[in-house]
Amino acid sequence: MERHLAGSSLPLARPRESKTRLLGRRVWSFRAFYLMLLPGVLYYLIFRYLPMYGVVIAFKDFSMLDGILGSPWADPWHKHFTAFFQSPYFSQLMVNTLLISVYKLVFGTVPPILMALLLNECRVKWFKTIVQTLTYMPHFLSWVIIYGILIAFFSQSSGLVNRWIEELGGSSIGFLTSVDYFRSILVGSEIWKDLGWGAIIYLAAMASIDPTLYEAAKVDGAGRLRMIWHITLPGIRSVIILLLILKLGHIMDAGFDQIYILYNIQVYQVADILDTWVFRTGLQQLNFSLGAAVGLFKSLIGLVLVLGSNHLSKKWGEGIW
């Protein structure tokens, strides 16, 4: 209700709310959503952001007895970084890490897209459901279980594949202990494990494509392959680029869990990566400062790759931010 000044017909202007009060009212009006968001925010604060303080260990001579605050600063400050760069294993670790990550990135990008396209084109619903279920189930298996499966297939003494080779007149091959085959086993097993899970993401993106585009293409006489090339693939381009950017951010990881379980001393030459070396040197030998320095080095490279790839993708009209 408008209030008027005495003896005047002009309305009295309402005082403007402060930005703080306005923000508080908006938060209160959506309080139920913020409460649902709170557990996720707390998780990232406690387990992702607060531990970042531990990065200072890379610049200290850390001692478990003195703690982070009580440990003396390294002299010089880059002492542990220099020790890592001058290590005789540095070049081998970098080559192994980058090669395994690039192989997984290159050979692991296309199969989920092809699987999603095949499932999207399948018109037999029950068959599509069975195939989709069977392909994404391995994603939920631990690498310990998958190692047992690989032993059953590729063991040199009792593996199924070697039995077939011997029955055909050949000699058994040590797939899991050979430097010639080990990287192929790593890449192939990861592709098999994550094939169905990646296909689900692309299927969800395909479901958001406007169906009228396909109807218009049919009217114009386009076949299935042309519709896939001109409608489906452009429709999921943003998702493909997004996943590629995220994978580039983890290119220095190469999959510690998988390699630590599968590798052995006979394949260190081609399988030892930064994370496995840090585990042995930083944790088993209690050299935490060196391990933190390597972790910070990896994170900086990942940050540069994510920023650079996002900048390039924005030139193509895509990008995360």
Backbone bond lengths (Angstrom), bond angles and torsions (degrees), N, CA, C in turn:
res aa  C-N    CA-C-N  psi(-1)  N-CA   C-N-CA  omega(-1)  CA-C   N-CA-C  phi
1 M - - - 1.466 - - 1.523 107.87 -
2 E 1.311 114.84 132.11 1.451 119.17 -178.56 1.526 110.33 -77.46
3 R 1.312 112.57 139.66 1.468 119.15 173.46 1.514 108.58 -104.79
4 H 1.350 115.92 145.40 1.463 121.01 -177.70 1.517 109.82 -118.64
5 L 1.297 113.80 148.34 1.460 119.22 174.39 1.519 109.70 -68.60
6 A 1.303 115.11 149.62 1.467 119.16 179.00 1.513 109.99 -62.84
7 G 1.314 114.96 126.90 1.446 121.11 178.36 1.516 113.45 73.90
8 S 1.328 117.80 16.08 1.458 120.50 -179.97 1.508 109.62 -140.91
9 S 1.316 116.55 149.21 1.459 120.91 178.98 1.519 111.86 -96.42
10 L 1.363 117.82 2.14 1.454 120.05 179.41 1.522 110.71 -77.67
11 P 1.362 118.44 135.85 1.468 120.81 179.59 1.529 110.99 -73.49
12 L 1.321 114.57 148.39 1.457 120.87 177.89 1.532 108.89 -82.75
13 A 1.322 118.24 121.35 1.465 121.65 -177.28 1.523 110.90 -66.13
14 R 1.372 115.73 134.88 1.471 121.32 177.91 1.521 109.01 -73.90
15 P 1.301 117.00 136.82 1.467 119.05 177.61 1.533 110.59 -63.58
16 R 1.320 117.06 138.05 1.448 121.18 -179.24 1.527 110.30 -73.07
17 E 1.353 115.31 138.62 1.460 119.84 178.14 1.522 109.63 -72.65
18 S 1.304 115.33 144.98 1.453 119.44 176.11 1.531 109.40 -70.34
19 K 1.316 115.69 156.27 1.459 120.16 -179.75 1.527 111.86 -61.92
20 T 1.337 115.25 -33.53 1.462 118.65 -179.84 1.516 110.95 -67.00
21 R 1.337 117.44 -44.41 1.468 120.65 179.16 1.514 110.78 -66.53
22 L 1.324 116.16 -39.15 1.468 119.08 179.09 1.523 111.08 -63.96
23 L 1.338 116.11 -42.29 1.460 119.97 177.56 1.522 110.80 -64.09
24 G 1.344 116.40 -41.80 1.457 119.66 178.66 1.517 112.47 -61.59
25 R 1.337 117.17 -39.79 1.465 120.59 178.54 1.525 110.91 -65.49
26 R 1.319 116.55 -39.77 1.465 119.57 180.00 1.521 111.13 -67.22
27 V 1.326 116.52 -41.97 1.468 119.73 177.93 1.521 110.26 -62.92
28 W 1.327 116.84 -42.17 1.458 120.21 -179.51 1.527 111.33 -65.21
29 S 1.316 117.31 -36.00 1.463 120.07 -179.25 1.531 111.59 -68.60
30 F 1.333 116.44 -26.28 1.473 120.47 178.58 1.525 110.77 -111.91
31 R 1.325 116.67 31.33 1.460 121.03 -174.32 1.524 113.17 -59.93
32 A 1.325 117.58 -33.60 1.465 119.89 -179.64 1.530 111.11 -63.59
33 F 1.326 116.99 -39.85 1.464 120.33 179.47 1.520 111.19 -69.64
34 Y 1.329 116.59 -38.63 1.459 119.16 179.31 1.529 111.45 -67.98
35 L 1.320 116.92 -33.17 1.464 120.08 176.18 1.527 111.00 -65.69
36 M 1.323 116.29 -38.91 1.461 119.46 176.79 1.526 111.46 -68.17
37 L 1.326 116.13 -30.05 1.460 120.61 179.58 1.523 112.21 -78.34
38 L 1.325 117.60 -22.93 1.459 122.29 -172.87 1.533 113.85 -57.77
39 P 1.344 120.98 -46.10 1.487 119.27 -179.69 1.521 112.73 -58.32
40 G 1.331 117.33 -41.21 1.461 119.57 178.64 1.511 112.38 -65.16
41 V 1.332 116.83 -40.93 1.460 120.76 178.49 1.528 110.92 -63.80
42 L 1.338 116.55 -43.93 1.468 120.39 178.76 1.516 111.51 -62.99
43 Y 1.336 116.09 -38.67 1.473 119.56 179.02 1.518 110.41 -59.06
44 Y 1.338 116.99 -48.97 1.459 119.61 -177.94 1.519 112.06 -68.80
45 L 1.327 117.42 -34.62 1.462 119.62 177.74 1.521 111.79 -65.14
46 I 1.336 115.75 -44.53 1.465 120.18 -173.91 1.522 112.05 -78.05
47 F 1.331 116.80 -43.34 1.462 119.98 -172.04 1.522 114.15 -102.13
48 R 1.337 119.05 -10.14 1.464 120.29 -178.67 1.521 113.15 -116.83
49 Y 1.323 117.09 -43.00 1.465 119.74 -173.87 1.526 112.75 -93.20
50 L 1.325 118.53 -45.86 1.463 119.85 179.42 1.526 112.87 -59.80
51 P 1.361 119.43 -40.13 1.474 118.48 178.39 1.522 114.04 -64.16
52 M 1.352 117.59 -13.81 1.465 118.71 178.12 1.525 112.08 -61.59
53 Y 1.326 116.59 -21.15 1.461 119.36 177.55 1.525 110.66 -61.25
54 G 1.339 116.09 -27.99 1.467 119.98 -179.66 1.508 114.21 -66.36
55 V 1.338 117.44 -7.54 1.466 120.66 178.18 1.528 111.00 -60.20
56 V 1.331 117.15 -27.28 1.471 119.50 -178.54 1.528 111.67 -62.75
57 I 1.342 117.47 -16.63 1.465 119.99 177.98 1.521 110.47 -60.23
58 A 1.346 116.16 -31.48 1.464 119.98 -179.45 1.518 112.14 -63.71
59 F 1.333 117.89 -19.82 1.460 121.86 -178.14 1.530 111.46 -109.40
60 K 1.337 116.59 13.76 1.455 120.75 179.92 1.521 110.30 -129.13
61 D 1.318 115.95 161.65 1.464 122.03 169.21 1.527 106.50 -91.59
62 F 1.332 114.54 82.87 1.457 120.42 -168.68 1.522 111.46 -68.59
63 S 1.337 114.24 136.53 1.452 122.36 174.57 1.522 108.48 -127.83
64 M 1.324 116.88 131.69 1.467 120.28 -178.79 1.525 111.03 -63.62
65 L 1.320 117.60 -31.10 1.463 120.39 -179.66 1.524 111.52 -71.75
66 D 1.328 117.43 -36.87 1.459 121.04 -177.95 1.526 112.48 -86.20
67 G 1.334 117.92 -22.36 1.459 120.29 -178.23 1.526 111.66 79.73
68 I 1.336 114.60 179.41 1.465 119.20 -177.56 1.523 110.95 -66.73
69 L 1.324 117.66 -46.38 1.464 120.73 -176.80 1.517 112.42 -71.36
70 G 1.319 117.71 -34.31 1.461 120.33 -176.04 1.510 114.30 -85.09
71 S 1.308 118.14 -15.99 1.464 120.60 -178.55 1.528 110.32 -71.27
72 P 1.325 117.34 142.31 1.482 120.12 -178.18 1.535 110.91 -73.89
73 W 1.322 115.79 154.00 1.450 121.35 176.22 1.521 110.04 -72.37
74 A 1.324 115.79 144.25 1.467 120.76 179.37 1.525 109.85 -68.67
75 D 1.296 115.68 145.37 1.469 121.55 179.09 1.531 108.48 -129.67
76 P 1.331 118.52 110.67 1.474 127.14 -1.77 1.526 111.93 -74.92
77 W 1.337 116.22 173.16 1.464 120.66 -173.22 1.528 112.42 -64.58
78 H 1.340 117.97 -25.85 1.465 121.41 -178.15 1.529 111.67 -96.97
79 K 1.298 116.50 21.70 1.465 122.24 -175.49 1.522 112.30 -54.58
80 H 1.327 117.52 -48.41 1.467 120.91 -175.37 1.531 111.53 -75.61
81 F 1.325 117.40 -32.13 1.464 120.12 175.34 1.527 109.78 -65.65
82 T 1.327 116.42 -43.00 1.465 120.68 179.19 1.521 110.63 -63.39
83 A 1.327 116.36 -40.56 1.470 120.05 179.23 1.526 110.83 -61.68
84 F 1.326 116.68 -37.87 1.470 120.25 178.94 1.524 110.98 -70.62
85 F 1.336 117.33 -46.09 1.461 120.23 -177.55 1.537 111.72 -66.14
86 Q 1.315 117.10 -30.14 1.456 120.55 -179.49 1.521 113.15 -91.69
87 S 1.330 116.65 1.70 1.457 120.56 178.82 1.527 109.86 -66.27
88 P 1.322 118.51 142.48 1.478 120.45 179.05 1.524 112.76 -66.36
89 Y 1.332 116.73 -14.71 1.462 120.29 -179.71 1.523 112.73 -93.86
90 F 1.342 118.16 -4.15 1.459 120.55 -171.66 1.533 112.58 -58.35
91 S 1.327 117.23 -51.74 1.470 120.01 -176.70 1.522 111.54 -63.49
92 Q 1.331 116.84 -40.70 1.470 120.01 179.68 1.521 111.21 -65.76
93 L 1.318 117.16 -41.36 1.466 121.20 179.49 1.524 110.84 -64.29
94 M 1.326 116.96 -43.80 1.460 120.61 -179.52 1.518 111.21 -65.06
95 V 1.321 117.46 -43.61 1.467 121.06 179.93 1.520 110.53 -63.33
96 N 1.326 117.03 -46.97 1.470 120.09 -179.89 1.523 111.36 -61.94
97 T 1.333 116.56 -45.10 1.464 120.45 -178.54 1.520 111.14 -62.43
98 L 1.321 116.64 -48.35 1.464 120.22 -177.40 1.520 111.79 -68.23
99 L 1.331 117.47 -42.41 1.461 119.57 -179.08 1.522 111.76 -63.29
100 I 1.326 117.15 -47.12 1.467 119.83 -179.69 1.520 110.55 -63.35
101 S 1.335 117.61 -42.02 1.465 120.53 -180.00 1.522 111.50 -65.93
102 V 1.332 117.05 -42.70 1.466 120.13 179.92 1.520 110.60 -66.65
103 Y 1.331 117.93 -40.74 1.462 120.30 176.80 1.524 111.05 -59.16
104 K 1.323 116.26 -44.01 1.466 120.04 -179.98 1.520 110.83 -66.13
105 L 1.332 116.17 -37.60 1.459 120.12 -179.63 1.528 111.33 -68.82
106 V 1.332 116.74 -45.35 1.465 121.28 -176.08 1.522 111.43 -71.65
107 F 1.330 116.31 -51.12 1.457 119.83 -175.12 1.533 112.71 -84.09
108 G 1.333 117.57 -13.97 1.455 119.64 -178.33 1.517 115.02 -98.65
109 T 1.341 117.72 -1.32 1.463 120.39 -178.54 1.518 112.64 -85.41
110 V 1.319 117.14 -43.11 1.465 120.92 -173.78 1.530 113.78 -74.54
111 P 1.356 121.12 -42.87 1.473 119.86 -176.62 1.533 115.35 -54.23
112 P 1.355 120.50 -44.61 1.476 117.90 177.18 1.523 113.45 -62.32
113 I 1.338 116.88 -34.81 1.465 119.88 178.17 1.520 110.25 -66.21
114 L 1.339 117.33 -44.58 1.464 120.72 177.98 1.522 111.48 -62.62
115 M 1.336 116.80 -42.09 1.462 120.01 178.30 1.523 110.85 -62.60
116 A 1.316 117.49 -41.64 1.463 120.71 178.83 1.528 111.07 -64.83
117 L 1.330 116.77 -40.26 1.467 120.06 178.21 1.525 110.95 -63.67
118 L 1.327 117.43 -43.18 1.462 120.64 179.29 1.526 111.31 -63.99
119 L 1.326 116.42 -43.41 1.470 119.57 179.46 1.527 110.60 -67.59
120 N 1.327 117.10 -36.15 1.461 120.37 179.81 1.525 111.74 -66.99
121 E 1.339 116.73 -31.26 1.455 120.88 -179.22 1.530 112.58 -86.47
122 C 1.332 116.85 -13.04 1.470 120.49 -178.83 1.527 109.94 -71.01
123 R 1.318 116.73 129.88 1.466 121.45 -178.10 1.526 112.73 -104.42
124 V 1.346 117.02 -6.52 1.470 121.37 177.01 1.526 107.02 -90.65
125 K 1.304 117.18 103.14 1.464 121.84 -169.31 1.519 112.48 -62.26
126 W 1.347 118.08 -44.20 1.468 119.91 -176.55 1.532 111.47 -66.65
127 F 1.338 116.90 -36.29 1.457 120.61 178.18 1.530 110.43 -68.64
128 K 1.329 116.25 -40.94 1.455 120.84 178.16 1.524 110.60 -61.72
129 T 1.321 117.21 -41.52 1.475 121.18 -179.64 1.521 111.20 -64.47
130 I 1.344 116.78 -43.33 1.468 120.68 -179.04 1.523 110.81 -64.62
131 V 1.344 116.52 -46.61 1.468 120.33 -179.15 1.527 110.58 -63.41
132 Q 1.317 116.83 -42.36 1.463 120.15 -179.06 1.519 110.91 -64.14
133 T 1.318 117.01 -40.66 1.468 120.88 179.25 1.515 111.44 -65.32
134 L 1.328 116.77 -45.12 1.468 120.76 -178.16 1.523 111.90 -66.73
135 T 1.314 117.27 -33.16 1.463 119.24 -176.75 1.525 113.47 -79.64
136 Y 1.346 117.90 -28.63 1.466 116.46 -179.21 1.517 113.05 -96.08
137 M 1.349 118.17 -6.70 1.465 119.69 177.53 1.527 113.75 -61.64
138 P 1.358 120.19 -39.63 1.478 119.16 179.24 1.523 114.39 -58.83
139 H 1.330 117.54 -22.49 1.464 119.80 179.47 1.517 111.73 -60.07
140 F 1.320 117.49 -28.97 1.461 121.84 -176.18 1.528 112.31 -91.34
141 L 1.331 117.97 0.43 1.453 120.96 177.22 1.530 109.64 -86.36
142 S 1.313 116.29 142.42 1.465 119.94 176.15 1.521 109.13 -76.51
143 W 1.345 115.23 160.97 1.450 119.02 179.55 1.524 112.05 -68.14
144 V 1.309 117.83 -19.98 1.466 120.48 175.72 1.524 109.71 -65.93
145 I 1.328 116.40 -44.63 1.463 120.43 178.63 1.523 110.33 -66.57
146 I 1.328 116.37 -42.24 1.468 119.52 179.66 1.528 110.56 -64.68
147 Y 1.329 117.28 -33.73 1.467 120.02 175.82 1.524 110.32 -61.69
148 G 1.327 116.80 -40.85 1.465 119.89 176.60 1.525 111.81 -62.30
149 I 1.335 116.50 -38.80 1.469 120.27 177.51 1.528 110.49 -65.30
150 L 1.347 116.51 -42.75 1.463 120.14 179.38 1.527 111.42 -64.44
151 I 1.327 116.79 -37.33 1.467 120.17 176.32 1.530 109.96 -61.91
152 A 1.339 116.61 -42.56 1.461 120.01 -179.65 1.521 111.92 -62.52
153 F 1.322 117.28 -31.19 1.463 120.22 -177.94 1.530 113.08 -93.08
154 F 1.355 117.34 -39.38 1.461 120.00 -167.94 1.524 114.64 -115.30
155 S 1.320 118.71 7.14 1.464 119.93 177.05 1.528 109.91 -60.70
156 Q 1.326 116.17 139.18 1.461 119.78 -176.99 1.517 111.94 -70.73
157 S 1.319 117.73 -28.87 1.464 120.42 -176.71 1.518 113.09 -91.84
158 S 1.341 117.01 -37.83 1.471 118.73 -173.86 1.521 113.51 -134.43
159 G 1.326 118.29 10.76 1.455 120.58 -178.09 1.524 112.79 -69.35
160 L 1.310 115.64 146.87 1.454 121.02 -177.99 1.525 111.97 -62.48
161 V 1.332 117.07 -41.34 1.466 120.95 -179.14 1.528 110.69 -63.66
162 N 1.334 116.98 -42.50 1.466 119.83 179.59 1.522 111.76 -68.70
163 R 1.307 117.98 -30.30 1.464 119.52 175.25 1.520 110.59 -64.65
164 W 1.338 115.92 -41.30 1.462 119.07 177.50 1.523 110.36 -63.77
165 I 1.342 116.64 -41.17 1.474 120.11 -179.95 1.527 110.54 -62.60
166 E 1.336 117.01 -42.89 1.467 120.87 -179.69 1.526 111.45 -67.67
167 E 1.328 117.43 -36.87 1.457 120.28 177.80 1.521 111.82 -66.60
168 L 1.335 116.56 -26.62 1.458 120.76 177.47 1.525 112.20 -87.49
169 G 1.334 116.51 4.65 1.457 120.78 176.11 1.510 115.00 95.41
170 G 1.331 118.57 7.01 1.454 121.61 -179.87 1.524 112.77 -94.86
171 S 1.303 116.15 -178.71 1.467 122.26 177.62 1.519 109.56 -104.75
172 S 1.325 116.13 147.51 1.459 120.93 -178.28 1.526 110.53 -65.40
173 I 1.314 115.62 150.36 1.468 122.54 -176.50 1.535 108.70 -121.25
174 G 1.310 116.52 135.40 1.467 120.78 176.88 1.512 110.60 -85.75
175 F 1.319 116.55 78.59 1.470 120.15 -175.54 1.526 112.11 -59.35
176 L 1.332 116.47 -40.26 1.461 120.57 -174.70 1.527 113.20 -86.04
177 T 1.315 117.37 -6.30 1.460 120.79 -179.94 1.524 112.00 -122.77
178 S 1.317 117.34 10.02 1.457 121.77 -177.98 1.521 110.19 -106.67
179 V 1.318 116.81 134.07 1.465 120.91 178.41 1.525 111.32 -69.19
180 D 1.325 116.91 -18.18 1.469 120.84 -179.40 1.529 112.71 -79.94
181 Y 1.327 117.27 -26.01 1.463 120.29 -173.84 1.523 113.62 -114.52
182 F 1.336 117.70 -15.05 1.463 118.84 -169.11 1.521 112.48 -64.00
183 R 1.329 118.38 -43.15 1.466 119.85 179.85 1.526 110.93 -63.59
184 S 1.324 116.80 -36.96 1.468 119.75 177.65 1.522 110.77 -63.88
185 I 1.332 116.87 -38.59 1.471 120.46 177.07 1.527 109.90 -64.30
186 L 1.342 117.05 -42.08 1.469 120.94 179.28 1.519 111.26 -60.11
187 V 1.320 116.10 -52.04 1.466 120.70 -176.04 1.526 110.32 -66.81
188 G 1.325 116.78 -45.59 1.460 119.98 -178.40 1.513 113.14 -62.78
189 S 1.334 117.36 -41.50 1.466 120.23 -179.43 1.521 111.59 -67.26
190 E 1.343 117.69 -36.02 1.469 119.24 177.97 1.526 111.36 -70.17
191 I 1.324 117.17 -39.33 1.468 119.79 177.12 1.519 110.09 -61.05
192 W 1.335 116.56 -44.99 1.469 120.53 178.72 1.525 111.37 -62.50
193 K 1.322 117.10 -40.13 1.466 121.51 -176.72 1.526 112.20 -67.06
194 D 1.340 117.10 -40.44 1.466 120.78 -173.12 1.520 113.63 -104.94
195 L 1.334 117.39 8.35 1.463 120.65 -177.47 1.525 111.98 -60.14
196 G 1.323 116.67 -54.37 1.465 120.03 -177.15 1.508 113.39 -68.00
197 W 1.328 116.86 -35.70 1.461 120.08 -179.20 1.523 110.95 -66.53
198 G 1.334 116.55 -42.09 1.464 119.26 176.50 1.514 112.06 -65.70
199 A 1.351 116.64 -35.06 1.464 120.03 179.46 1.524 111.41 -64.16
200 I 1.339 117.14 -33.45 1.468 120.55 179.24 1.531 110.21 -62.15
201 I 1.323 116.81 -41.04 1.468 120.33 -179.69 1.527 110.40 -62.95
202 Y 1.325 116.57 -44.31 1.464 119.58 -179.67 1.534 111.26 -70.62
203 L 1.329 117.56 -33.75 1.468 120.04 176.20 1.525 110.84 -63.39
204 A 1.331 116.53 -39.90 1.466 119.87 177.24 1.516 111.27 -62.73
205 A 1.349 116.47 -38.14 1.461 119.85 177.42 1.530 110.87 -67.95
206 M 1.317 117.46 -38.10 1.467 120.73 178.85 1.524 111.96 -66.34
207 A 1.327 116.60 -31.24 1.460 120.16 -179.99 1.519 112.31 -66.86
208 S 1.330 117.02 -20.69 1.468 120.25 -178.81 1.531 112.89 -88.38
209 I 1.324 117.66 -2.90 1.465 120.81 179.10 1.529 109.57 -73.90
210 D 1.310 116.46 136.43 1.464 122.05 -178.18 1.536 110.29 -62.69
211 P 1.353 118.74 118.09 1.480 120.49 -178.49 1.521 113.84 -64.33
212 T 1.335 117.31 -21.14 1.470 118.76 179.38 1.536 111.59 -65.91
213 L 1.332 116.73 -22.82 1.463 119.53 176.51 1.526 110.80 -64.99
214 Y 1.345 115.76 -41.01 1.462 119.09 177.72 1.535 111.14 -67.90
215 E 1.335 116.92 -38.43 1.451 120.11 179.09 1.526 111.22 -63.94
216 A 1.335 116.26 -41.59 1.465 119.93 177.93 1.528 110.88 -65.52
217 A 1.332 116.48 -36.89 1.459 119.85 179.15 1.525 111.17 -66.96
218 K 1.345 116.71 -38.43 1.461 119.86 176.83 1.523 111.33 -62.49
219 V 1.328 115.89 -41.80 1.468 119.87 178.47 1.523 110.52 -60.46
220 D 1.339 116.72 -36.61 1.465 121.03 -179.86 1.528 112.33 -79.09
221 G 1.349 116.41 -2.34 1.461 120.05 176.89 1.508 115.19 89.00
222 A 1.330 118.54 17.29 1.462 121.43 -179.75 1.521 110.48 -75.93
223 G 1.333 116.80 140.10 1.457 121.84 175.69 1.522 111.50 -85.45
224 R 1.340 115.53 -177.86 1.461 119.81 -177.40 1.539 111.58 -64.24
225 L 1.331 116.14 -42.04 1.469 118.64 -178.44 1.533 111.96 -65.12
226 R 1.320 116.30 -39.88 1.468 118.69 178.45 1.519 111.36 -66.46
227 M 1.338 117.37 -37.67 1.470 119.75 178.24 1.524 111.42 -67.00
228 I 1.336 115.91 -36.44 1.471 119.18 176.50 1.519 110.58 -64.33
229 W 1.344 116.14 -44.34 1.460 120.85 -175.56 1.527 112.70 -71.66
230 H 1.338 116.88 -38.23 1.465 120.05 -172.89 1.533 113.71 -100.51
231 I 1.332 118.22 -13.80 1.474 119.77 -178.00 1.532 111.30 -121.32
232 T 1.351 116.50 -55.43 1.463 119.71 -172.98 1.526 112.27 -67.17
233 L 1.320 116.77 -52.86 1.470 119.37 -178.19 1.531 112.82 -63.34
234 P 1.350 119.61 -44.70 1.483 117.48 174.23 1.523 112.59 -62.71
235 G 1.343 116.93 -29.82 1.463 119.57 -179.60 1.512 113.73 -69.64
236 I 1.340 117.47 -25.93 1.472 120.20 179.53 1.532 111.23 -108.00
237 R 1.320 117.64 12.14 1.461 120.81 -178.39 1.523 111.97 -58.77
238 S 1.330 116.82 -41.86 1.469 119.52 -178.38 1.518 111.30 -63.61
239 V 1.339 117.37 -36.67 1.470 120.41 179.08 1.521 110.24 -69.51
240 I 1.327 117.17 -40.71 1.465 120.86 178.28 1.523 110.30 -60.07
241 I 1.325 117.13 -46.20 1.466 121.16 -179.32 1.524 110.44 -65.96
242 L 1.335 116.92 -40.61 1.459 120.39 178.70 1.520 111.33 -59.28
243 L 1.328 117.40 -47.58 1.463 120.78 -179.09 1.529 111.42 -66.69
244 L 1.325 117.07 -35.20 1.457 119.81 177.23 1.525 111.30 -64.48
245 I 1.333 116.40 -41.71 1.468 119.94 178.73 1.518 110.73 -63.00
246 L 1.328 116.67 -43.01 1.462 120.42 179.31 1.530 111.15 -64.75
247 K 1.329 117.16 -38.39 1.463 120.08 178.08 1.516 111.59 -67.78
248 L 1.328 116.85 -35.69 1.460 119.81 178.18 1.530 111.04 -63.18
249 G 1.333 116.22 -32.64 1.455 119.85 178.65 1.517 112.73 -66.26
250 H 1.342 116.94 -20.50 1.473 121.11 -179.40 1.530 111.61 -111.20
251 I 1.326 116.41 21.20 1.462 119.43 -174.34 1.529 111.73 -67.96
252 M 1.338 118.04 -19.67 1.460 120.73 179.01 1.522 112.45 -90.51
253 D 1.332 117.72 2.95 1.468 120.44 179.92 1.529 111.64 -87.02
254 A 1.327 116.63 -52.76 1.474 123.55 176.51 1.530 112.89 68.55
255 G 1.327 118.98 -0.89 1.458 121.29 174.43 1.518 113.42 91.10
256 F 1.336 116.55 76.30 1.468 120.27 -177.58 1.521 112.33 -62.03
257 D 1.342 118.06 -47.66 1.472 121.30 -176.60 1.520 111.17 -56.34
258 Q 1.320 116.44 -47.47 1.455 121.23 -177.71 1.526 111.15 -63.39
259 I 1.335 117.07 -50.19 1.458 120.59 -174.64 1.526 111.03 -69.50
260 Y 1.322 117.68 -39.16 1.467 119.97 -178.49 1.526 111.15 -63.01
261 I 1.328 117.05 -34.35 1.465 120.59 179.93 1.530 111.37 -79.42
262 L 1.336 117.54 -36.89 1.461 120.42 -172.92 1.528 114.12 -88.17
263 Y 1.346 117.18 -29.94 1.458 116.30 -170.13 1.521 112.07 -81.47
264 N 1.327 115.00 167.12 1.458 122.73 177.52 1.524 107.72 -148.57
265 I 1.311 116.69 174.45 1.461 120.54 -173.21 1.517 112.55 -63.53
266 Q 1.327 118.04 -22.63 1.459 120.94 -179.07 1.524 112.62 -73.52
267 V 1.337 117.78 -19.22 1.470 120.80 -177.63 1.526 111.51 -117.31
268 Y 1.327 118.09 16.27 1.463 120.32 177.14 1.525 111.63 -54.22
269 Q 1.312 116.71 -34.82 1.455 121.74 -176.13 1.531 112.14 -57.79
270 V 1.335 117.34 -34.08 1.469 121.06 -176.74 1.522 112.76 -115.13
271 A 1.328 118.12 -6.71 1.467 119.96 -173.28 1.521 114.16 -118.58
272 D 1.313 118.37 -16.86 1.463 120.24 -177.74 1.527 109.56 -72.28
273 I 1.321 117.31 118.89 1.460 122.43 -177.37 1.529 109.61 -115.82
274 L 1.323 116.07 -179.71 1.466 120.73 -177.58 1.516 111.63 -58.04
275 D 1.334 117.16 -45.39 1.463 120.09 -174.80 1.524 112.32 -67.27
276 T 1.333 117.94 -40.36 1.459 119.73 179.17 1.534 110.94 -68.46
277 W 1.346 116.78 -36.42 1.465 119.82 177.42 1.519 110.78 -67.59
278 V 1.339 117.16 -40.50 1.470 120.96 177.45 1.520 110.21 -63.93
279 F 1.326 117.12 -37.79 1.469 119.65 178.87 1.528 111.02 -61.97
280 R 1.327 116.08 -43.17 1.464 118.97 -179.40 1.531 111.35 -72.88
281 T 1.341 115.74 -45.40 1.471 119.62 -174.75 1.521 112.22 -81.06
282 G 1.324 116.60 -42.97 1.461 119.93 -174.48 1.509 113.96 -82.04
283 L 1.324 118.35 -40.95 1.455 121.10 -175.56 1.523 112.44 -95.70
284 Q 1.326 117.33 -51.67 1.460 119.13 -177.06 1.527 112.02 -68.39
285 Q 1.348 116.59 -33.40 1.466 120.30 177.70 1.526 112.49 -97.37
286 L 1.327 117.04 6.38 1.472 124.27 175.67 1.527 113.17 59.61
287 N 1.326 117.03 30.71 1.472 121.16 176.50 1.533 107.45 -97.35
288 F 1.326 115.98 72.58 1.466 121.03 -172.59 1.527 112.25 -67.50
289 S 1.306 117.65 -34.07 1.461 120.33 -178.99 1.524 111.06 -64.04
290 L 1.324 117.10 -41.40 1.459 120.68 178.45 1.529 110.37 -65.94
291 G 1.332 116.62 -41.67 1.455 119.94 177.50 1.518 112.42 -62.16
292 A 1.345 116.94 -40.82 1.465 120.33 177.88 1.523 111.41 -66.25
293 A 1.335 117.49 -36.50 1.463 120.88 179.11 1.526 110.63 -64.29
294 V 1.323 117.29 -42.26 1.466 120.69 178.51 1.526 110.19 -66.61
295 G 1.334 116.86 -40.07 1.462 119.66 178.14 1.513 112.53 -62.94
296 L 1.333 117.04 -40.37 1.465 120.96 177.09 1.523 110.93 -66.26
297 F 1.323 116.85 -39.59 1.467 121.25 177.08 1.527 110.55 -60.03
298 K 1.328 117.62 -44.27 1.468 121.99 178.02 1.519 111.21 -63.05
299 S 1.317 116.69 -42.86 1.464 120.46 -177.86 1.520 111.44 -64.20
300 L 1.341 117.20 -39.67 1.466 120.37 179.56 1.527 110.94 -64.77
301 I 1.330 116.87 -40.90 1.467 119.83 177.68 1.528 110.17 -64.41
302 G 1.332 117.21 -43.51 1.459 120.39 178.00 1.514 112.36 -61.12
303 L 1.340 116.83 -39.82 1.463 120.80 178.58 1.522 111.09 -63.35
304 V 1.334 116.51 -44.62 1.467 120.25 179.32 1.530 110.69 -62.29
305 L 1.325 117.41 -42.17 1.467 120.80 -179.34 1.521 111.62 -65.68
306 V 1.333 117.38 -41.11 1.468 120.39 179.45 1.528 110.47 -65.58
307 L 1.337 117.11 -45.90 1.461 120.09 179.68 1.531 111.42 -63.81
308 G 1.326 116.08 -42.56 1.459 119.53 -179.88 1.518 112.70 -66.61
309 S 1.329 118.04 -44.49 1.464 120.73 -179.97 1.522 111.42 -67.87
310 N 1.330 117.04 -35.37 1.460 119.12 177.34 1.529 110.64 -67.56
311 H 1.327 116.83 -37.87 1.468 120.51 177.70 1.527 111.08 -63.45
312 L 1.340 116.99 -42.29 1.461 120.40 178.50 1.524 111.48 -67.25
313 S 1.329 117.31 -41.24 1.460 120.12 -178.69 1.524 112.26 -66.63
314 K 1.342 117.16 -29.14 1.470 119.89 177.33 1.515 111.33 -65.65
315 K 1.338 117.10 -27.56 1.459 119.79 176.85 1.518 111.61 -68.64
316 W 1.358 116.92 -21.85 1.471 122.00 177.56 1.524 110.97 -95.83
317 G 1.321 116.77 8.48 1.450 120.06 179.15 1.504 114.72 87.84
318 E 1.343 117.81 8.81 1.464 121.36 179.41 1.515 108.83 -122.83
319 G 1.336 115.71 -178.95 1.461 120.68 178.38 1.511 111.33 144.30
320 I 1.341 115.65 157.09 1.464 119.88 -179.88 1.532 110.31 -77.42
321 W 1.328 117.32 -41.03 1.467 120.48 -179.95 1.514 110.02 -139.81
